[in-house]
Amino acid sequence: MTDDLAAGWQVWSDADDRLVLAYRPDVFDGGAFPPPCLPTIYVTRGARTRRPGVRQNPRPDDPWHVTLFLEPEVKDGPHLYDDREEAFAAAHDLAERFAGGEIDYRGLYQVPREAYFEKLDELTGRDTGREA
């Protein structure tokens, strides 16, 4: 399922209970943009913990969470699914919609990062309809 990801997305981690996809790490590499600005999709069984390195053991009935992160506090989701295949398919679809410029990432921010938005617009081919 991860072999045919949308342009710009790559698998960072793939385990039985977790999948992490990253968008254009060659661009959002911590140089011109802070490292937390790397667009990332997390697929986890049960809620993703906020603290790195802290893992909770998921229960068999825990739903699968699909979340797009633009920064640690800027996200779309989580969207909940009953099984792994459904969650992975949703993550694949989310990656395609993001790469195609269909996700309104501006709407997720309270304090906009204009240079970041402009780069995402360029990479995703999104026409914002704004006058220059």
Secondary structure, DSSP 8 states (H G I E B T S, - for coil): --TT--TTEEEEEEETTEEEEEE-TTTSSSSSS-GGGS-EEEEEES---SSTT------TT--EEEEEEEETTEEEEEEEESSHHHHHHHHHHHHHHHHTT-S--GGG-SS--HHHHHHHHHHHT-------
